[in-house]
Amino acid sequence: MARLEYSLVSSSWPVWLLLLTACGATESNATSDAGGAEPNSATADDGAGGTGNGSTSGGGGDASTSLASTTSTSGSGGTGTLGASSNGSGGAGGTEPTEPLDPSIFDPLDPTEPRTDGDRVTPGPRADCPDREPTAGADCDGEGLTCTYGAAANWACRRKYVCESEWVRYGADCVVPSDAYCSDEPAPGLACPGPQGTCEFDSMICYCPSCDRSEPCTPPDQPRWICITPPADLDCPLLPPNVGEGCSPQAHRCVYGNPCAGNGVIVFCREGVWEEEPKACDE
């Protein structure tokens, strides 16, 4: 027994120092296990809306990505505003409403400077087309003469006739959406239930795109309302003029709706008569 005590006392590492070191290590581990976060941790859970390592928190519990690419999940804080935040504000799909579009953005050519002062032009009387809508199959004069009829803002709802020794009706009747679908003027940019026709609100049209190659959606499977106003150019009538109606000024062109979506048209004033231009998507 005496030899064992001597060995411990004469050791190069005193017992008291070994015990002190062991106690310090235990205390450090206990502190870390009790919730001390790594200072460079990429993810921090903040239960009171606090801010951790460049992340953003607020008052709602949504997750947001910070400028430092770290993520903070807030239990009672709000929606972060930096990076790729996810929140439920701004309507369906988490987006903010946008402004209606001017149809000139669908013009494949560089549009002319619009006239924005004075009175808007109105279509003139028909030069060669009958004033009254013809009957399909009736005799006609003027081979190739094309005339349209109707007053809808949606061009697909106009009725087109071509003289081919007799009047031939081209195109089917347009799809008329249900009253529930077009009950209220939608907010452009917000999610819509899918294409069900074009809604008319006076001279403005609104429709839900099909999210196909001609009108891709972002995200791909979430269509959003598109609304298009009449042209800002006052040298264009408020509603699309019918093919065959009189026009001025000469060589002026106007775009209505989205021609490639079927609800719009490009018209050109040639020799005092409005005629329909081919769509870029037809080429």
C-alpha positions as CSV (number, residue, x, y, z in Angstrom):
1,M,0.0,0.0,0.0
2,A,2.8,2.4,0.8
3,R,4.5,1.8,-2.5
4,L,1.2,2.5,-4.4
5,E,0.7,5.9,-2.6
6,Y,4.3,6.9,-3.4
7,S,3.7,6.1,-7.1
8,L,0.7,8.4,-7.3
9,V,2.3,11.2,-5.5
10,S,5.6,11.1,-7.4
11,S,3.9,10.9,-10.8
12,S,4.8,13.6,-13.3
13,W,1.1,14.5,-13.7
14,P,-0.3,15.3,-10.2
15,V,-3.7,13.8,-9.3
16,W,-5.2,17.2,-8.6
17,L,-4.3,18.4,-12.1
18,L,-5.8,15.3,-13.8
19,L,-9.0,15.7,-11.8
20,L,-9.2,19.5,-12.7
21,T,-8.8,18.7,-16.4
22,A,-11.4,16.1,-16.3
23,C,-13.9,18.3,-14.6
24,G,-13.3,21.2,-17.0
25,A,-13.9,18.9,-20.0
26,T,-17.1,17.6,-18.5
27,E,-18.4,21.2,-17.9
28,S,-17.6,22.2,-21.5
29,N,-19.4,19.3,-23.0
30,A,-22.4,19.9,-20.8
31,T,-22.5,23.6,-21.9
32,S,-22.4,22.5,-25.6
33,D,-25.1,19.9,-25.1
34,A,-27.4,22.4,-23.4
35,G,-27.9,24.4,-26.6
36,G,-24.8,26.4,-27.5
37,A,-24.9,26.8,-31.3
38,E,-21.8,26.6,-33.4
39,P,-20.8,30.2,-34.4
40,N,-20.5,29.2,-38.0
41,S,-23.5,26.9,-38.2
42,A,-25.4,27.1,-41.5
43,T,-28.8,26.5,-39.8
44,A,-30.1,28.1,-36.7
45,D,-33.5,27.6,-35.1
46,D,-34.8,30.8,-33.6
47,G,-37.8,30.4,-31.4
48,A,-38.5,34.1,-30.9
49,G,-37.9,35.7,-34.3
50,G,-34.2,36.5,-33.7
51,T,-31.5,36.9,-36.3
52,G,-28.8,34.4,-36.7
53,N,-25.6,34.6,-38.8
54,G,-27.0,36.9,-41.5
55,S,-30.4,35.3,-41.7
56,T,-33.6,37.2,-41.8
57,S,-36.6,36.6,-39.4
58,G,-39.6,38.5,-38.6
59,G,-43.1,37.9,-37.3
60,G,-44.7,34.9,-39.0
61,G,-42.9,31.6,-39.0
62,D,-41.9,31.4,-42.7
63,A,-38.5,30.2,-43.8
64,S,-36.3,32.6,-45.8
65,T,-32.9,32.4,-47.3
66,S,-30.4,35.0,-46.1
67,L,-27.7,36.8,-48.1
68,A,-25.1,34.5,-46.5
69,S,-27.0,31.4,-47.8
70,T,-27.9,30.4,-44.3
71,T,-31.4,29.5,-43.3
72,S,-33.2,30.5,-40.2
73,T,-36.5,28.9,-39.2
74,S,-38.5,31.3,-37.1
75,G,-41.0,29.9,-34.7
76,S,-42.7,33.2,-33.9
77,G,-41.0,35.7,-36.2
78,G,-42.2,36.9,-39.6
79,T,-41.5,36.3,-43.2
80,G,-38.0,37.2,-44.2
81,T,-37.5,39.5,-47.1
82,L,-34.1,38.6,-48.3
83,G,-33.1,35.9,-50.8
84,A,-35.7,33.2,-51.8
85,S,-38.2,33.8,-49.1
86,S,-41.4,31.7,-49.1
87,N,-44.6,33.3,-47.8
88,G,-48.3,33.3,-48.4
89,S,-48.8,37.0,-49.1
90,G,-49.6,38.5,-52.4
91,G,-52.5,36.3,-53.4
92,A,-52.6,32.8,-54.9
93,G,-49.2,31.4,-55.7
94,G,-47.4,34.0,-53.5
95,T,-47.1,36.6,-56.3
96,E,-48.0,40.3,-56.4
97,P,-50.6,41.6,-58.9
98,T,-49.1,43.1,-62.1
99,E,-50.4,45.8,-64.4
100,P,-52.5,45.0,-67.5
101,L,-50.4,44.8,-70.7
102,D,-50.5,47.1,-73.7
103,P,-50.9,45.0,-76.8
104,S,-47.9,46.6,-78.5
105,I,-45.7,44.0,-76.7
106,F,-47.2,41.4,-79.0
107,D,-46.2,43.3,-82.1
108,P,-43.5,41.3,-84.0
109,L,-42.3,44.6,-85.5
110,D,-41.0,47.7,-83.8
111,P,-44.1,49.7,-83.0
112,T,-44.4,53.3,-84.1
113,E,-44.5,56.1,-81.6
114,P,-48.1,56.2,-80.3
115,R,-50.3,59.3,-80.5
116,T,-51.5,60.0,-76.9
117,D,-53.2,63.4,-77.2
118,G,-56.4,64.3,-78.9
119,D,-59.4,62.1,-79.7
120,R,-59.3,58.4,-80.5
121,V,-60.1,57.5,-84.1
122,T,-63.2,55.5,-84.9
123,P,-63.7,53.1,-87.8
124,G,-65.2,54.6,-91.0
125,P,-68.0,53.1,-93.2
126,R,-67.3,49.9,-95.1
127,A,-66.0,50.5,-98.6
128,D,-66.7,47.1,-100.3
129,C,-68.0,44.8,-97.6
130,P,-71.8,44.6,-97.1
131,D,-73.0,46.7,-94.2
132,R,-75.1,43.8,-93.0
133,E,-73.5,40.4,-92.2
134,P,-73.9,38.1,-95.2
135,T,-75.4,34.7,-95.2
136,A,-73.0,31.8,-95.8
137,G,-73.7,30.3,-99.2
138,A,-75.2,33.5,-100.7
139,D,-73.8,34.9,-103.9
140,C,-71.2,37.6,-103.7
141,D,-69.1,39.9,-105.9
142,G,-65.4,40.6,-105.5
143,E,-63.5,37.3,-105.4
144,G,-61.3,37.1,-102.3
145,L,-63.0,40.0,-100.5
146,T,-62.7,39.4,-96.8
147,C,-65.1,41.0,-94.2
148,T,-65.6,40.5,-90.5
149,Y,-68.5,41.3,-88.3
150,G,-69.2,41.8,-84.6
151,A,-68.2,44.1,-81.8
152,A,-66.5,41.8,-79.3
153,A,-63.1,42.9,-77.8
154,N,-62.1,39.2,-78.1
155,W,-61.2,38.9,-81.8
156,A,-62.0,35.2,-81.7
157,C,-65.7,36.2,-81.4
158,R,-65.7,38.1,-84.6
159,R,-67.3,36.4,-87.6
160,K,-65.2,36.2,-90.8
161,Y,-66.5,35.8,-94.3
162,V,-64.6,35.4,-97.6
163,C,-66.1,35.8,-101.0
164,E,-65.4,32.7,-103.0
165,S,-68.1,33.0,-105.7
166,E,-70.3,32.7,-102.6
167,W,-69.9,33.8,-99.0
168,V,-67.9,31.3,-97.0
169,R,-67.9,31.5,-93.2
170,Y,-64.5,30.8,-91.7
171,G,-63.9,29.9,-88.1
172,A,-66.1,28.5,-85.4
173,D,-68.1,30.4,-82.8
174,C,-65.9,31.5,-79.9
175,V,-65.8,29.8,-76.6
176,V,-67.9,31.8,-74.2
177,P,-66.7,31.4,-70.6
178,S,-69.2,30.8,-67.8
179,D,-70.5,33.8,-65.8
180,A,-68.7,32.4,-62.7
181,Y,-65.4,32.4,-64.5
182,C,-65.7,36.0,-65.6
183,S,-67.7,37.3,-62.7
184,D,-65.1,39.7,-61.3
185,E,-62.3,41.5,-63.1
186,P,-59.2,39.4,-62.1
187,A,-55.9,40.8,-60.9
188,P,-53.3,40.2,-63.6
189,G,-50.3,38.1,-62.4
190,L,-52.3,36.1,-59.8
191,A,-52.9,32.4,-60.2
192,C,-55.9,31.3,-62.4
193,P,-57.7,28.0,-62.7
194,G,-56.7,27.2,-66.3
195,P,-57.8,28.2,-69.8
196,Q,-61.6,28.4,-70.1
197,G,-62.0,31.2,-72.7
198,T,-61.4,34.9,-72.8
199,C,-63.2,37.3,-70.5
200,E,-64.2,40.8,-71.6
201,F,-64.4,43.8,-69.3
202,D,-65.5,46.6,-71.6
203,S,-62.5,47.1,-73.9
204,M,-60.1,45.0,-71.8
205,I,-59.7,41.3,-72.2
206,C,-58.4,38.8,-69.6
207,Y,-57.5,35.1,-70.1
208,C,-55.7,32.3,-68.4
209,P,-52.8,30.9,-70.6
210,S,-52.4,27.3,-71.5
211,C,-48.8,27.1,-70.3
212,D,-47.7,25.5,-73.6
213,R,-44.7,26.3,-75.8
214,S,-46.3,29.5,-77.2
215,E,-47.1,30.8,-73.7
216,P,-44.8,29.2,-71.1
217,C,-45.7,29.8,-67.4
218,T,-43.5,30.4,-64.4
219,P,-43.6,28.1,-62.5
220,P,-44.3,25.8,-65.5
221,D,-47.6,24.3,-64.2
222,Q,-49.1,27.5,-62.7
223,P,-51.0,29.7,-65.1
224,R,-51.6,33.3,-64.1
225,W,-54.1,35.9,-65.3
226,I,-53.1,38.0,-68.4
227,C,-55.1,41.1,-69.0
228,I,-54.6,43.3,-72.1
229,T,-55.9,46.8,-72.5
230,P,-56.8,48.6,-75.8
231,P,-53.8,50.2,-77.6
232,A,-52.4,53.3,-76.0
233,D,-52.1,54.7,-79.5
234,L,-55.1,57.0,-80.2
235,D,-54.8,56.4,-83.9
236,C,-56.2,52.9,-83.2
237,P,-59.9,52.5,-82.4
238,L,-60.8,51.5,-78.9
239,L,-62.0,48.1,-80.0
240,P,-60.6,46.1,-82.9
241,P,-62.0,47.5,-86.2
242,N,-63.7,45.0,-88.5
243,V,-61.9,44.0,-91.7
244,G,-63.4,46.1,-94.5
245,E,-64.2,49.1,-92.4
246,G,-62.8,52.5,-93.3
247,C,-59.5,53.8,-91.7
248,S,-57.1,56.6,-91.3
249,P,-54.2,57.4,-91.2
250,Q,-52.9,55.5,-94.1
251,A,-50.3,52.7,-93.5
252,H,-51.0,52.6,-89.8
253,R,-51.0,49.3,-88.0
254,C,-52.6,48.4,-84.6
255,V,-52.3,45.4,-82.4
256,Y,-55.2,44.1,-80.2
257,G,-55.0,41.4,-77.6
258,N,-52.6,38.5,-78.1
259,P,-52.9,37.4,-81.8
260,C,-51.1,34.2,-81.3
261,A,-53.4,33.2,-78.4
262,G,-56.4,33.6,-80.7
263,N,-58.0,36.5,-78.9
264,G,-56.2,39.3,-80.7
265,V,-55.4,40.7,-84.2
266,I,-53.0,42.9,-86.1
267,V,-54.8,45.3,-88.5
268,F,-53.3,47.5,-91.1
269,C,-54.8,50.6,-92.8
270,R,-54.4,50.1,-96.6
271,E,-56.0,52.5,-99.1
272,G,-58.5,53.6,-96.5
273,V,-59.6,50.1,-95.5
274,W,-58.7,48.1,-92.4
275,E,-57.3,44.6,-93.3
276,E,-56.0,41.8,-91.2
277,E,-52.2,41.1,-91.1
278,P,-50.9,37.6,-90.8
279,K,-49.7,36.6,-87.3
280,A,-46.1,35.9,-86.7
281,C,-47.0,32.5,-85.3
282,D,-48.6,31.6,-88.6
283,E,-45.3,31.8,-90.5
